[in-house]
């Protein structure tokens, strides 16, 4: 669930500034989408003739898997079956003893204590940074409290035909949650996933959950002190967390389309 600081930047609160995703995409986002589009076109053009009508067995055609599909999986991933076919997933568990006083958090944040006891942390990586009906979440990262630790899950699209399977798997996690926790997810990640549900005609729809968007809190607390409230800015200035070998968000869509080749 690592995201570049380019998403969730430092706009204002309330009526002074619109949420970042409500604005018209800036030149950087448009450029990133053009790079991703060009990479996708190049990937299609590079396919052998007949590839469009004969899905690669290595990718399982998005539905059946196939004997060679594990060789096409990203590192540390395995396939899990859903009613809509297989989806690539990576699962990890980390010990965590940082559980706080839920009642105190409830009174501060305005969420019911029983909801805060079942948080679902959400992040996505997408084929574009400006949203819209053509943008797909090819990687969905989720985390939740599990005993004395955190379970961390990443669902990955090895083929666009597997999107229904990915959305089904994510929906199963959403149905077990009490509150969503994200960083700029209220205006980007969550609406994008809802759009994909509509495009895929998924049924039943996901439940509507309370949403704790940490970007909103970060702006209220740190905007007067920091140049912006991008995620990496908060990580470095507040948490003293510095990423190593991180890929800028503008390059991620192109890398994904290159992988699909």
C-alpha positions as CSV (number, residue, x, y, z in Angstrom):
1,X,0.0,0.0,0.0
2,X,2.8,2.3,-0.8
3,X,1.8,5.3,-2.8
4,X,3.7,8.2,-4.2
5,X,3.3,11.6,-2.7
6,X,1.9,12.9,-5.9
7,X,-1.6,11.8,-4.8
8,X,-3.2,13.5,-1.9
9,X,-1.4,16.8,-2.1
10,X,-1.9,20.0,-0.1
11,X,-5.1,21.7,-1.0
12,X,-7.2,23.7,1.4
13,X,-10.1,22.7,3.6
14,X,-13.8,23.6,3.5
15,X,-14.9,26.2,1.1
16,X,-11.5,27.7,0.4
17,X,-10.3,24.9,-1.9
18,X,-12.1,22.0,-3.6
19,X,-10.9,18.5,-2.8
20,X,-8.0,17.5,-5.0
21,X,-10.0,15.0,-7.1
22,X,-12.8,17.5,-7.7
23,X,-10.4,19.7,-9.6
24,X,-9.7,19.5,-13.3
25,X,-6.6,17.3,-13.8
26,X,-3.4,19.3,-13.9
27,X,-0.7,19.1,-16.5
28,X,1.2,16.5,-14.5
29,X,-1.8,14.1,-14.3
30,X,-2.6,14.6,-18.0
31,X,1.0,13.9,-18.9
32,X,1.0,10.7,-16.8
33,X,-2.2,9.5,-18.5
34,X,-0.7,10.1,-21.9
35,X,2.4,8.1,-20.9
36,X,0.2,5.3,-19.7
37,X,-1.9,5.4,-22.9
38,X,1.1,5.3,-25.1
39,X,2.5,2.4,-23.2
40,X,-0.8,0.5,-23.5
41,X,-1.0,1.2,-27.3
42,X,2.6,0.0,-27.7
43,X,1.8,-3.2,-25.7
44,X,-1.2,-3.9,-28.0
45,X,0.8,-3.1,-31.1
46,X,3.5,-5.5,-30.0
47,X,1.2,-8.5,-29.7
48,X,1.5,-11.2,-32.3
49,X,-1.4,-11.5,-34.7
50,X,-4.2,-13.5,-33.3
51,X,-3.4,-12.7,-29.7
52,X,-6.6,-10.7,-29.4
53,X,-8.7,-13.7,-30.1
54,X,-6.6,-16.2,-28.2
55,X,-5.9,-15.2,-24.6
56,X,-2.4,-16.2,-23.4
57,X,-2.5,-19.4,-21.4
58,X,0.1,-17.9,-19.1
59,X,-2.5,-15.4,-18.0
60,X,-5.3,-17.9,-17.8
61,X,-7.5,-15.8,-20.1
62,X,-8.7,-14.0,-16.9
63,X,-11.0,-16.8,-16.0
64,X,-9.7,-20.4,-16.0
65,X,-6.2,-20.0,-14.7
66,X,-4.5,-22.6,-16.8
67,X,-1.5,-24.8,-15.9
68,X,1.0,-22.1,-16.7
69,X,-0.7,-19.2,-15.0
70,X,1.4,-19.2,-11.8
71,X,4.5,-18.5,-13.9
72,X,2.9,-15.2,-14.9
73,X,2.2,-14.1,-11.3
74,X,4.2,-11.3,-9.7
75,X,6.7,-12.3,-7.0
76,X,5.3,-13.5,-3.7
77,X,1.8,-13.8,-5.2
78,X,-0.5,-16.8,-5.6
79,X,-3.9,-17.3,-7.2
80,X,-7.1,-17.5,-5.2
81,X,-10.3,-18.6,-6.8
82,X,-13.5,-16.5,-6.7
83,X,-16.9,-17.1,-8.3
84,X,-15.6,-15.0,-11.3
85,X,-12.3,-16.9,-11.7
86,X,-8.8,-16.5,-10.2
87,X,-7.2,-13.4,-8.9
88,X,-3.6,-12.9,-7.9
89,X,-3.1,-12.1,-4.2
90,X,-0.3,-11.5,-1.8
91,X,-0.9,-12.0,1.9
92,X,1.2,-11.1,4.9
93,X,0.7,-10.8,8.6
94,X,2.7,-8.4,10.8
95,X,2.7,-8.3,14.6
96,X,1.3,-5.0,15.9
97,X,0.7,-4.0,19.6
98,X,-0.3,-0.4,18.8
99,X,-4.0,-0.8,19.5
100,X,-5.3,2.4,21.1
101,X,-8.3,3.4,23.2
102,X,-11.2,3.0,20.7
103,X,-13.5,5.0,22.9
104,X,-11.2,7.9,22.9
105,X,-10.8,7.8,19.2
106,X,-14.5,7.5,18.8
107,X,-15.2,10.7,20.7
108,X,-12.5,12.5,18.8
109,X,-13.4,11.3,15.3
110,X,-17.2,11.0,15.6
111,X,-17.3,7.3,14.7
112,X,-19.0,4.5,16.6
113,X,-16.6,2.5,18.8
114,X,-17.9,-0.8,17.2
115,X,-17.0,0.5,13.8
116,X,-13.5,1.6,14.8
117,X,-12.8,-1.9,16.1
118,X,-13.1,-3.2,12.5
119,X,-11.1,-0.7,10.4
120,X,-10.2,-1.6,6.8
121,X,-7.2,0.3,5.4
122,X,-7.5,0.9,1.7
123,X,-5.2,2.1,-1.1
124,X,-5.0,1.5,-4.9
125,X,-2.7,1.8,-7.8
126,X,-4.4,2.7,-11.1
127,X,-4.0,2.9,-14.8
128,X,-4.3,6.7,-14.7
129,X,-4.2,9.5,-12.2
130,X,-7.2,11.5,-13.3
131,X,-9.9,9.0,-12.6
132,X,-12.8,8.5,-15.0
133,X,-14.6,5.5,-16.4
134,X,-11.6,4.3,-18.3
135,X,-9.3,4.2,-15.3
136,X,-8.9,0.8,-13.7
137,X,-7.5,-0.1,-10.2
138,X,-4.9,-2.8,-11.1
139,X,-3.6,-3.1,-7.6
140,X,-5.8,-2.9,-4.4
141,X,-4.1,-3.0,-1.1
142,X,-6.0,-3.7,2.1
143,X,-5.1,-4.2,5.7
144,X,-7.1,-4.9,8.9
145,X,-6.5,-5.8,12.5
146,X,-6.1,-9.6,13.0
147,X,-5.5,-10.8,16.5
148,X,-2.3,-9.2,17.8
149,X,-1.3,-7.9,14.4
150,X,-2.3,-6.7,10.9
151,X,-3.2,-8.8,7.9
152,X,-2.0,-7.1,4.7
153,X,-3.4,-8.1,1.3
154,X,-2.7,-7.0,-2.2
155,X,-5.0,-8.0,-5.1
156,X,-3.4,-7.6,-8.5
157,X,-4.8,-7.7,-12.0
158,X,-2.7,-10.1,-14.2
159,X,-5.2,-9.5,-16.9
160,X,-8.1,-7.0,-17.3
161,X,-10.5,-9.9,-17.7
162,X,-9.8,-10.7,-14.0
163,X,-11.3,-7.4,-12.8
164,X,-14.6,-8.9,-11.7
165,X,-12.7,-11.5,-9.6
166,X,-10.6,-8.7,-8.0
167,X,-13.7,-6.6,-7.2
168,X,-15.5,-9.6,-5.7
169,X,-12.5,-10.4,-3.4
170,X,-12.2,-6.7,-2.3
171,X,-16.0,-6.6,-1.7
172,X,-15.7,-9.6,0.7
173,X,-13.3,-7.7,2.8
174,X,-15.4,-4.5,2.7
175,X,-18.4,-6.4,4.0
176,X,-16.5,-7.4,7.1
177,X,-15.3,-3.9,7.9
178,X,-16.8,-1.2,10.2
179,X,-15.0,1.8,8.8
180,X,-12.7,2.6,5.8
181,X,-9.4,4.3,6.4
182,X,-7.5,5.9,3.5
183,X,-5.4,8.8,2.4
184,X,-7.4,10.8,-0.2
185,X,-9.5,7.7,-0.7
186,X,-12.8,9.5,-0.2
187,X,-12.3,11.5,-3.4
188,X,-10.2,9.1,-5.5
189,X,-9.8,5.4,-4.5
190,X,-13.3,4.7,-3.2
191,X,-15.3,6.5,-6.0
192,X,-13.0,4.8,-8.6
193,X,-13.8,1.4,-7.2
194,X,-17.5,2.2,-7.1
195,X,-17.4,3.2,-10.7
196,X,-15.7,0.0,-11.7
197,X,-18.5,-1.9,-9.8
198,X,-21.1,-0.1,-12.0
199,X,-19.0,-0.8,-15.2
200,X,-18.8,-4.5,-14.3
201,X,-22.5,-4.6,-13.2
202,X,-21.4,-6.2,-10.0
203,X,-24.2,-7.4,-7.7
204,X,-24.7,-7.1,-4.8
205,X,-23.3,-3.6,-4.3
206,X,-20.8,-3.0,-1.5
207,X,-22.1,-1.6,1.8
208,X,-21.8,2.1,2.5
209,X,-19.3,2.5,5.3
210,X,-18.1,5.4,7.4
211,X,-14.9,6.7,5.8
212,X,-11.9,8.2,7.7
213,X,-9.8,10.0,5.2
214,X,-6.5,10.9,6.9
215,X,-5.8,13.5,4.3
216,X,-8.5,15.7,5.8
217,X,-7.0,15.4,9.3
218,X,-3.5,16.0,8.0
219,X,-4.6,19.3,6.3
220,X,-6.4,20.5,9.4
221,X,-3.4,19.8,11.6
222,X,-0.3,20.3,9.4
223,X,-1.2,22.6,6.6
224,X,0.0,25.8,8.4
225,X,3.4,24.1,9.1
226,X,4.2,22.2,6.0
227,X,4.5,23.2,2.3
228,X,1.9,20.6,1.3
229,X,0.1,17.6,2.7
230,X,1.2,15.0,0.2
231,X,1.6,11.6,1.7
232,X,5.3,11.5,1.4
233,X,5.6,15.0,3.0
234,X,3.6,13.8,6.0
235,X,5.7,10.6,6.2
236,X,9.0,12.5,6.3
237,X,8.1,15.5,8.3
238,X,5.8,13.9,10.9
239,X,6.7,10.2,11.1
240,X,10.4,10.5,10.0
241,X,9.7,7.8,7.5
242,X,11.8,7.9,4.3
243,X,11.0,5.5,1.5
244,X,13.8,3.6,-0.4
245,X,13.7,2.7,-4.0
246,X,10.2,4.2,-4.4
247,X,8.7,4.6,-7.9
248,X,7.1,8.0,-8.6
249,X,3.4,7.7,-9.1
250,X,3.5,9.2,-12.6
251,X,5.5,6.2,-13.8
252,X,3.4,3.5,-12.2
253,X,0.8,3.1,-15.0
254,X,3.4,2.9,-17.7
255,X,5.3,0.2,-15.7
256,X,2.1,-1.8,-15.3
257,X,1.3,-1.7,-19.1
258,X,4.9,-2.7,-19.8
259,X,4.5,-5.7,-17.5
260,X,1.3,-6.7,-19.3
261,X,3.3,-7.2,-22.5
